[in-house]
Amino acid sequence: MIYESSCHCGNITGQLESEIKPEKFELRRCLCNFCIKHGAITATDPNGLLRLNIGVEKDTSHYRFGLRTAEFVVCSVCGVYVAAILEADGGRFSTFNINTMKNVADFRGTPTPVNYEKESAMEKVSRRRLVWTPTVFEKLAKR
């Protein structure tokens, strides 16, 4: 199955390839300040593939905070947080914001609150590498 996603203005879009049905995704509500302020509900599929498409790079923010182990991709035009990206082992892996999915209502699970603040940088990278979704960036033509 392919699930389409987008920030509000369409500068950042994505296609998630996954065998998981929307209602079967394990949803998470991270309790860090960033995710709380963005109202993010996230999910991953280590057996899937997320293709992130950036329309105008200068209109895209790549933000790091805390231990700086992941890069948060946010549209600078509409302010939507789309995904967090980990670069490890020569690849990219992400957790994606379910609220950006075009069929968001189909992702009906109850998000589990999670708090990773006590993890070390190494623990964060190890966990993310195992459970986050393999990810590739693609460049769109300028709008």
N, C-alpha and C positions, 0 to 999 in steps of 0.2 A: 504494500500500500504506500501511496505517496500523500503526505499531508503538506499543505501549503501554509506558509506563514508570512507575516509582513508587519513592519512597524506601521504606525497610523498613516503616514504620508506616502509610504511605498518606497522610500529610499533604500531600505534594507528588506530583502525578501529571503525566504528560505524554502527548501523542499526537504522534508524529512522522509527518508525511505525506512520503513519499519514493518515488521510482521505483527507487531503488537496492535491490537484493536484499541481505539481511543479509550474505551471504558476500562481497559485492563492496565493502562499505564499507572505506575506508582508515582503519585504526585507528591511534591514536597513544598512546604512553605518554610523557607529558610528564615531564621530569626535574626540574621545580621541586619544592621541598620540600612544598608543599601537595598536589600530585597524588601524589607518592610516599607521603606519609603517609595519603592516602585510597585508595591502590591504584587510582587512576582509569585507565581506558582510555577515550579519547574519540574522537569522530567528528563529522563535519559533512556537511551537504549544502546548498550554496548555492542549489540549485533546489528544496529542500524547504520545509517549514514545521513548526516545533515550537510546540505549544500547551502552555504550562506552567500547571498548575492548582494554586493554593495553597488549602489547606483553612483552616487557622488561621494568619493572618499572624504573630501574636505567637510562634508556634512555628516560624517560618522565619527563618533567619539570612541576611543579605545582607552578605557579607564581601569587603573589598577589601584587597589588600596590594601590595607592590612599587611599581610605577608607577601603580597604582590605575586602570588603564584598563578593567578588567572587574570585574563583581560576581559573586562565587561564591555560588550559591544552595545552602544547606545546611539540612537539616531539623534544628531544634534539639531535637527529641524523640529521634530515632533516630540522628542524626549523619551521615546519608548526604549526600554531595556529589552533586547532581543535574546541575547545568549551570553554565557561566560565561556571563554576559551582557555584551555590548558595546552601548552606546547610541551610535549615530552616524547622521548624515544623516537624522534624524527617525524612525529605526526601531531595532528591537532585533535582535541577532544573537547566536547562541549556539554553543558547542561543548557537546555533551552526553555524559554519562558512560554508556557502553555497559553498564556493570554494573548500571544501573537498569532495563534493558529486561526485560520479562517473558519474552521469548524469547532471552535473552542467549546461550544455547548456539548459536543459529543464526548469530551474528556470529563466524565461525570464523577470520578473518584473524589473522595474526601482527602485533601492534602494532609500529610503527616508533618507536624512541626518538627524542624531539625535545627540543631545548633552545633556548629563545627568550630566555634571560637577557641576551644581548648586544644585543637589539633596543632601540631607543629607543621612547618612548611613541608617537611618530608612526608608526614602522615597525610596531609591534604593532597599532595601530588600522587601518592600511592593509591589512595582511595579513588580519586578522580580518574586516574589512568585505567582502573579496573571497571568502573561503572559508567563513565561518561560516554557520549556518542562520538564515534569517529566523525571528523568534520573537515570539509574543504571550503575554501573561499573561492568565489568566482566573481568576476568584474562585469558589471552591466554597462551598456552604453550610457553615456551621460543623458540625463533627462532634459 
